[in-house]
């Protein structure tokens, strides 16, 4: 199946609608088309091949470069600017890139001839290119390396069809208005950010691009500008709630919801959101499904505390005998770059094995218990870190906490907690608190105070790095 190039479609049908706004510059869809065509012509002069790497922050230049790559018929390979040189080199070699575009502020002295600054690209003399007239659903639009919570990132292939069905499912769940504007502060090299870019083209919606998450600045945007939706992770939402409580500032009446991914939210924060009139839609998804495939309605947030909701319209979900979450969705990746056996190994009778363990309540709402490879077995009992963490985040003074398993001669494994706290840790009191709220075998016996927890670009805790410390 083919669809008209989404950018060309929007430029033809609503040329004067604002497509992207970075706070300093606004581009309509017609202007965006022209800027992208110019960049595509300049990109052609580099003869970069059918895949182009992109290393950028959430700035307009990077946004334009990404669209120039895909609208010129090439595949964008998203690279995480937080990676070390060695990690970047491995991903560049794995994707066999001959050209990598780099935002000026991310330039490194070690970068050689295959790396091109975005400013240098913009200075190349070239006529605008003719953008591809249509997108083939089966064509690879993007390659995105998984977050690497296990330490082994893989290049996930994402087709135009994957992005389209992800956008359609999201629209059917959240609703869509003619005035929608989505605030994008999530990294655009991550699916939570790039999916907003793609939805902007598919919906004909304004994307409000923000380079860095600063709670006060974000609050000011939500209070002064017509943003209707914002994607957040729990850490971001908690910071925004604290900011709102301190300032008393109200958001625009047009604001519809916070779309929360990357983990569930505790009851106390959800209650605060309700008191402040901040609707929260919790969801579940992954790089392999081009973002959310399961979501919880804001109206169900308190009644279904801890749940990520029900499958979106184009998604089917069931649990395996061991509780693993299985999915069928047209948003599912066709595979992994250079790993042809990887996706088939994750399939069972046509269902995709997510690697996540969950359970359903009597109403069919999904609760994610944790990763199968993060589950601890202590004395024959299963322990999921997230369950323990949700309890201890209610403990006074604890700002962040992560639980991992430590090998133990008697029990096989025992839970150990790494804690970011405002005050010294009282081990005995922490154990006693755990005993009041958890089965005794789930309660950590060791609490290690740390300055911060290691996380990847999407804010997920890298537990394998914590296990190495033990």
C-alpha positions as semicolon CSV with decimal commas, in nm:
position;residue;x (nm);y (nm);z (nm)
1;X;0,000;0,000;0,000
2;X;0,115;0,353;-0,076
3;X;0,005;0,686;0,065
4;X;0,090;1,030;-0,062
5;X;0,400;1,175;0,101
6;X;0,246;1,306;0,423
7;X;0,435;1,635;0,412
8;X;0,326;1,702;0,054
9;X;-0,033;1,612;0,144
10;X;-0,049;1,858;0,432
11;X;0,127;2,130;0,233
12;X;-0,135;2,089;-0,041
13;X;-0,444;2,069;0,181
14;X;-0,359;2,310;0,464
15;X;-0,054;2,506;0,354
16;X;-0,099;2,783;0,612
17;X;-0,135;2,562;0,918
18;X;0,168;2,581;1,149
19;X;0,357;2,252;1,123
20;X;0,639;2,310;1,370
21;X;0,719;2,574;1,630
22;X;1,042;2,580;1,831
23;X;0,955;2,891;2,028
24;X;1,157;3,118;1,799
25;X;1,052;3,008;1,450
26;X;0,719;2,887;1,318
27;X;0,694;2,707;0,985
28;X;0,368;2,636;0,806
29;X;0,332;2,310;0,616
30;X;0,402;2,494;0,289
31;X;0,715;2,654;0,434
32;X;0,821;2,323;0,587
33;X;0,786;2,153;0,247
34;X;1,006;2,416;0,084
35;X;1,273;2,404;0,355
36;X;1,281;2,024;0,344
37;X;1,306;2,022;-0,038
38;X;1,602;2,260;-0,019
39;X;1,780;2,045;0,238
40;X;1,705;1,730;0,037
41;X;1,873;1,890;-0,265
42;X;2,178;1,972;-0,055
43;X;2,180;1,621;0,086
44;X;2,177;1,477;-0,267
45;X;2,509;1,655;-0,333
46;X;2,672;1,438;-0,068
47;X;2,562;1,113;-0,238
48;X;2,508;0,965;0,109
49;X;2,352;0,634;0,007
50;X;2,012;0,496;0,105
51;X;2,067;0,535;0,481
52;X;2,174;0,852;0,659
53;X;2,270;0,882;1,025
54;X;2,142;1,172;1,231
55;X;2,282;1,297;1,559
56;X;2,073;1,586;1,687
57;X;1,899;1,743;1,981
58;X;1,537;1,864;1,968
59;X;1,620;2,165;1,756
60;X;1,461;2,282;1,435
61;X;1,770;2,209;1,225
62;X;1,761;1,843;1,332
63;X;1,385;1,823;1,276
64;X;1,429;1,951;0,920
65;X;1,721;1,718;0,852
66;X;1,519;1,413;0,959
67;X;1,235;1,507;0,722
68;X;1,482;1,577;0,439
69;X;1,621;1,227;0,480
70;X;1,289;1,041;0,474
71;X;1,119;1,267;0,218
72;X;1,411;1,217;-0,022
73;X;1,346;0,842;-0,018
74;X;1,617;0,752;0,230
75;X;1,610;0,590;0,574
76;X;1,702;0,794;0,881
77;X;1,924;0,611;1,130
78;X;1,869;0,778;1,465
79;X;2,177;0,801;1,685
80;X;2,179;0,883;2,054
81;X;2,399;1,186;2,121
82;X;2,453;1,070;2,480
83;X;2,653;0,767;2,365
84;X;3,031;0,748;2,399
85;X;3,241;0,750;2,082
86;X;3,296;0,376;2,096
87;X;2,923;0,308;2,126
88;X;2,845;0,542;1,838
89;X;3,109;0,379;1,623
90;X;2,954;0,037;1,678
91;X;2,610;0,156;1,570
92;X;2,747;0,343;1,268
93;X;2,937;0,032;1,160
94;X;2,635;-0,189;1,221
95;X;2,414;0,029;1,001
96;X;2,691;0,069;0,738
97;X;2,657;0,445;0,720
98;X;2,855;0,651;0,469
99;X;2,719;0,981;0,597
100;X;2,615;1,104;0,937
101;X;2,461;1,448;0,988
102;X;2,551;1,615;1,317
103;X;2,396;1,912;1,495
104;X;2,659;2,180;1,538
105;X;2,636;2,176;1,917
106;X;2,706;1,800;1,919
107;X;3,022;1,808;1,708
108;X;3,315;1,611;1,849
109;X;3,684;1,651;1,758
110;X;3,706;1,279;1,676
111;X;3,450;1,302;1,395
112;X;3,596;1,238;1,051
113;X;3,505;1,298;0,687
114;X;3,183;1,094;0,700
115;X;3,036;1,334;0,956
116;X;2,875;1,654;0,827
117;X;2,768;1,947;1,042
118;X;2,411;2,056;0,977
119;X;2,538;2,411;0,923
120;X;2,780;2,287;0,652
121;X;2,495;2,095;0,489
122;X;2,284;2,411;0,477
123;X;2,570;2,600;0,302
124;X;2,599;2,357;0,008
125;X;2,496;2,514;-0,323
126;X;2,210;2,309;-0,463
127;X;1,865;2,343;-0,616
128;X;1,567;2,210;-0,419
129;X;1,502;1,841;-0,477
130;X;1,175;1,685;-0,584
131;X;1,050;1,504;-0,276
132;X;0,928;1,147;-0,318
133;X;0,558;1,165;-0,410
134;X;0,449;0,864;-0,202
135;X;0,546;0,654;0,096
136;X;0,538;0,277;0,056
137;X;0,397;0,113;0,369
138;X;0,664;-0,159;0,363
139;X;0,957;0,076;0,314
140;X;1,190;0,133;0,609
141;X;1,144;0,493;0,720
142;X;1,368;0,478;1,026
143;X;1,613;0,263;1,214
144;X;1,624;0,319;1,586
145;X;1,855;0,143;1,824
146;X;1,682;0,004;2,129
147;X;1,742;0,182;2,455
148;X;1,993;-0,072;2,573
149;X;1,862;-0,143;2,925
150;X;2,024;-0,484;2,875
151;X;2,345;-0,329;2,744
152;X;2,304;-0,467;2,389
153;X;2,121;-0,220;2,161
154;X;1,971;-0,357;1,837
155;X;1,868;-0,163;1,529
156;X;1,487;-0,176;1,511
157;X;1,346;-0,137;1,158
158;X;1,040;0,090;1,142
159;X;0,831;0,112;0,825
160;X;0,604;0,391;0,709
161;X;0,318;0,150;0,770
162;X;0,431;0,097;1,129
163;X;0,432;0,472;1,191
164;X;0,097;0,520;1,019
165;X;-0,087;0,257;1,223
166;X;0,073;0,382;1,543
167;X;-0,057;0,731;1,466
168;X;-0,405;0,607;1,375
169;X;-0,434;0,403;1,695
170;X;-0,321;0,698;1,905
171;X;-0,574;0,929;1,739
172;X;-0,859;0,683;1,796
173;X;-0,763;0,660;2,163
174;X;-0,693;1,026;2,243
175;X;-0,930;1,181;1,994
176;X;-0,815;1,440;1,744
177;X;-0,916;1,804;1,711
178;X;-0,841;2,055;1,442
179;X;-0,645;2,263;1,691
180;X;-0,424;1,994;1,844
181;X;-0,066;2,092;1,925
182;X;0,172;1,834;2,070
183;X;0,462;1,942;2,289
184;X;0,771;1,738;2,206
185;X;1,045;1,750;2,467
186;X;1,108;1,374;2,453
187;X;1,426;1,310;2,248
188;X;1,343;1,287;1,879
189;X;1,604;1,013;1,840
190;X;1,379;0,804;2,064
191;X;1,044;0,664;1,952
192;X;0,848;0,876;2,200
193;X;0,983;1,188;2,029
194;X;1,003;1,077;1,666
195;X;0,648;0,936;1,680
196;X;0,527;1,291;1,760
197;X;0,703;1,419;1,448
198;X;0,537;1,151;1,235
199;X;0,195;1,213;1,391
200;X;0,237;1,581;1,314
201;X;0,266;1,497;0,943
202;X;-0,015;1,239;0,947
203;X;-0,262;1,445;1,151
204;X;-0,168;1,784;1,007
205;X;-0,095;1,893;1,363
206;X;0,145;2,150;1,507
207;X;0,450;2,008;1,684
208;X;0,584;2,235;1,958
209;X;0,950;2,143;1,967
210;X;1,141;2,196;2,294
211;X;1,515;2,136;2,318
212;X;1,546;2,054;2,688
213;X;1,321;1,961;2,978
214;X;1,318;2,245;3,230
215;X;1,005;2,232;3,449
216;X;0,960;2,608;3,486
217;X;1,005;2,671;3,113
218;X;0,769;2,388;3,020
219;X;0,509;2,519;3,262
220;X;0,531;2,862;3,104
221;X;0,468;2,712;2,760
222;X;0,166;2,516;2,889
223;X;0,033;2,829;3,058
224;X;0,082;3,066;2,765
225;X;0,061;2,861;2,445
226;X;-0,216;2,648;2,289
227;X;-0,053;2,309;2,357
228;X;-0,311;2,032;2,391
229;X;-0,100;1,719;2,452
230;X;0,241;1,650;2,602
231;X;0,433;1,321;2,618
232;X;0,608;1,259;2,953
233;X;0,779;0,991;3,160
234;X;0,706;0,962;3,536
235;X;1,011;1,167;3,635
236;X;0,903;1,458;3,413
237;X;0,542;1,452;3,532
238;X;0,644;1,454;3,898
239;X;0,868;1,756;3,835
240;X;0,584;1,937;3,657
241;X;0,344;1,861;3,943
242;X;0,594;2,000;4,196
243;X;0,646;2,307;3,978
244;X;0,271;2,363;3,946
245;X;0,217;2,328;4,322
246;X;0,492;2,581;4,390
247;X;0,385;2,837;4,131
248;X;0,007;2,804;4,131
249;X;0,022;2,860;3,756
250;X;-0,264;2,715;3,547
251;X;-0,232;2,562;3,203
252;X;-0,429;2,683;2,903
253;X;-0,789;2,561;2,894
254;X;-0,711;2,390;2,563
255;X;-0,467;2,146;2,731
256;X;-0,614;1,794;2,710
257;X;-0,371;1,546;2,864
258;X;-0,028;1,424;2,961
259;X;0,052;1,103;2,770
260;X;0,258;0,904;3,019
261;X;0,496;0,628;2,909
262;X;0,811;0,467;3,043
263;X;0,648;0,334;3,361
264;X;0,336;0,365;3,574
265;X;0,267;0,640;3,824
266;X;0,207;0,614;4,197
267;X;-0,136;0,690;4,344
268;X;-0,019;1,002;4,531
269;X;0,105;1,172;4,213
270;X;-0,207;1,072;4,022
271;X;-0,423;1,219;4,298
272;X;-0,219;1,541;4,281
273;X;-0,271;1,553;3,905
274;X;-0,645;1,513;3,955
275;X;-0,653;1,793;4,214
276;X;-0,460;2,019;3,976
277;X;-0,683;1,931;3,681
278;X;-0,408;1,759;3,483
279;X;-0,554;1,461;3,290
280;X;-0,307;1,170;3,262
281;X;-0,328;0,895;2,999
282;X;-0,092;0,612;3,092
283;X;0,030;0,392;2,809
284;X;0,253;0,100;2,718
285;X;0,463;0,058;2,409
286;X;0,816;0,009;2,281
287;X;1,053;0,089;1,998
288;X;0,942;-0,232;1,824
289;X;0,580;-0,111;1,810
290;X;0,651;0,252;1,713
291;X;0,535;0,378;2,052
292;X;0,209;0,309;2,240
293;X;-0,009;0,004;2,171
294;X;-0,192;-0,012;2,506
295;X;-0,332;0,286;2,697
296;X;-0,542;0,378;2,998
297;X;-0,810;0,643;2,972
298;X;-0,757;0,945;3,196
299;X;-1,100;0,879;3,351
300;X;-0,978;0,536;3,467
301;X;-0,645;0,656;3,611
302;X;-0,738;0,644;3,980
303;X;-0,979;0,351;3,959
304;X;-0,715;0,142;3,780
305;X;-0,406;0,259;3,965
306;X;-0,093;0,095;3,825
307;X;-0,262;-0,026;3,506
308;X;-0,144;0,071;3,156
309;X;-0,494;0,011;3,021
310;X;-0,632;-0,184;2,729
311;X;-0,511;-0,250;2,373
312;X;-0,559;0,030;2,122
313;X;-0,789;-0,021;1,826
314;X;-0,539;-0,191;1,590
315;X;-0,371;-0,401;1,860
316;X;-0,452;-0,743;2,004
317;X;-0,301;-0,860;2,331
318;X;-0,298;-1,175;2,542
319;X;-0,087;-1,331;2,815
320;X;0,117;-1,648;2,779
321;X;0,096;-1,920;3,043
322;X;0,389;-1,765;3,230
323;X;0,235;-1,416;3,216
324;X;0,443;-1,282;2,929
325;X;0,262;-1,010;2,732
326;X;0,201;-1,112;2,369
327;X;0,098;-0,868;2,094
328;X;-0,035;-0,858;1,741
329;X;-0,028;-0,515;1,579
330;X;0,038;-0,365;1,233
331;X;0,272;-0,123;1,413
332;X;0,514;-0,410;1,487
333;X;0,862;-0,389;1,338
334;X;0,941;-0,620;1,044
335;X;1,269;-0,708;1,214
336;X;1,610;-0,601;1,340
337;X;1,896;-0,470;1,129
338;X;2,146;-0,744;1,036
339;X;1,971;-0,988;1,272
340;X;1,726;-1,181;1,050
341;X;1,667;-1,454;1,308
342;X;1,598;-1,217;1,599
343;X;1,232;-1,131;1,532
344;X;1,125;-1,489;1,440
345;X;1,278;-1,600;1,771
346;X;1,046;-1,356;1,948
347;X;0,733;-1,483;1,773
348;X;0,503;-1,764;1,886
349;X;0,212;-1,861;1,659
350;X;0,210;-1,514;1,506
351;X;0,225;-1,332;1,842
352;X;0,514;-1,107;1,942
353;X;0,673;-1,191;2,276
354;X;0,745;-0,860;2,446
355;X;0,966;-0,995;2,724
356;X;0,741;-0,818;2,975
357;X;0,544;-1,004;3,240
358;X;0,199;-0,881;3,331
359;X;-0,145;-0,970;3,462
360;X;-0,504;-0,871;3,383
361;X;-0,772;-0,768;3,626
362;X;-1,131;-0,890;3,601
363;X;-1,212;-0,606;3,359
364;X;-0,929;-0,692;3,121
365;X;-0,697;-0,405;3,217
366;X;-0,327;-0,481;3,187
367;X;-0,077;-0,439;3,470
368;X;0,292;-0,471;3,383
369;X;0,480;-0,656;3,657
370;X;0,825;-0,620;3,504
371;X;1,074;-0,754;3,255
372;X;1,110;-1,131;3,245
373;X;1,488;-1,089;3,250
374;X;1,466;-0,853;3,552
375;X;1,257;-1,088;3,763
376;X;1,436;-1,224;4,069
377;X;1,373;-1,568;4,214
378;X;1,442;-1,575;4,586
379;X;1,383;-1,901;4,768
380;X;1,154;-2,012;4,484
381;X;0,943;-1,693;4,498
382;X;0,922;-1,445;4,209
383;X;1,005;-1,081;4,280
384;X;0,953;-0,797;4,030
385;X;1,160;-0,483;4,100
386;X;0,883;-0,243;4,000
387;X;0,645;-0,372;4,265
388;X;0,901;-0,313;4,540
389;X;1,000;0,026;4,400
390;X;0,642;0,155;4,389
391;X;0,610;0,084;4,762
392;X;0,937;0,248;4,863
393;X;0,875;0,561;4,658
394;X;0,615;0,643;4,926
395;X;0,887;0,648;5,194
396;X;0,967;1,003;5,316
397;X;1,280;1,149;5,162
398;X;1,328;0,889;4,887
399;X;1,337;1,061;4,548
400;X;1,434;0,762;4,332
401;X;1,491;0,394;4,394
402;X;1,589;0,089;4,191
403;X;1,587;-0,273;4,304
404;X;1,807;-0,546;4,155
405;X;1,891;-0,902;4,247
406;X;2,217;-1,002;4,414
407;X;2,333;-1,366;4,402
408;X;2,292;-1,537;4,738
409;X;2,418;-1,883;4,837
410;X;2,113;-1,962;5,050
411;X;1,824;-1,799;4,860
412;X;1,955;-1,790;4,505
413;X;1,895;-1,415;4,483
414;X;1,805;-1,142;4,727
415;X;1,679;-0,791;4,645
416;X;1,911;-0,493;4,697
417;X;1,794;-0,130;4,672
418;X;1,988;0,163;4,527
419;X;1,839;0,482;4,671
420;X;1,854;0,849;4,581
421;X;1,752;1,016;4,906
422;X;1,742;1,360;5,063
423;X;1,861;1,219;5,396
424;X;2,085;0,940;5,535
425;X;1,936;0,592;5,518
426;X;1,825;0,408;5,829
427;X;1,852;0,044;5,723
428;X;1,639;-0,092;6,007
429;X;1,358;0,157;5,947
430;X;1,359;0,086;5,574
431;X;1,330;-0,288;5,636
432;X;1,049;-0,232;5,886
433;X;0,865;-0,011;5,635
434;X;0,895;-0,286;5,374
435;X;0,758;-0,548;5,612
436;X;0,444;-0,337;5,662
437;X;0,367;-0,324;5,290
438;X;0,528;-0,627;5,123
439;X;0,578;-0,998;5,168
440;X;0,897;-1,040;5,369
441;X;1,090;-1,213;5,090
442;X;1,038;-0,904;4,868
443;X;1,194;-0,661;5,116
444;X;1,555;-0,556;5,041
445;X;1,801;-0,613;5,323
446;X;2,060;-0,370;5,181
447;X;1,999;-0,005;5,087
448;X;2,280;0,169;4,905
449;X;2,261;0,546;4,885
450;X;2,370;0,688;4,548
451;X;2,374;1,036;4,394
452;X;2,177;0,927;4,088
453;X;2,058;0,617;3,904
454;X;2,195;0,524;3,561
455;X;1,930;0,575;3,294
456;X;1,909;0,561;2,918
457;X;1,784;0,842;2,694
458;X;1,419;0,762;2,761
459;X;1,467;0,772;3,138
460;X;1,453;0,398;3,195
461;X;1,679;0,261;3,466
462;X;1,974;0,058;3,337
463;X;1,963;-0,218;3,593
464;X;2,249;-0,413;3,440
465;X;2,483;-0,129;3,538
466;X;2,357;-0,146;3,896
467;X;2,406;-0,524;3,904
468;X;2,766;-0,469;3,794
469;X;2,820;-0,256;4,106
470;X;2,725;-0,556;4,320
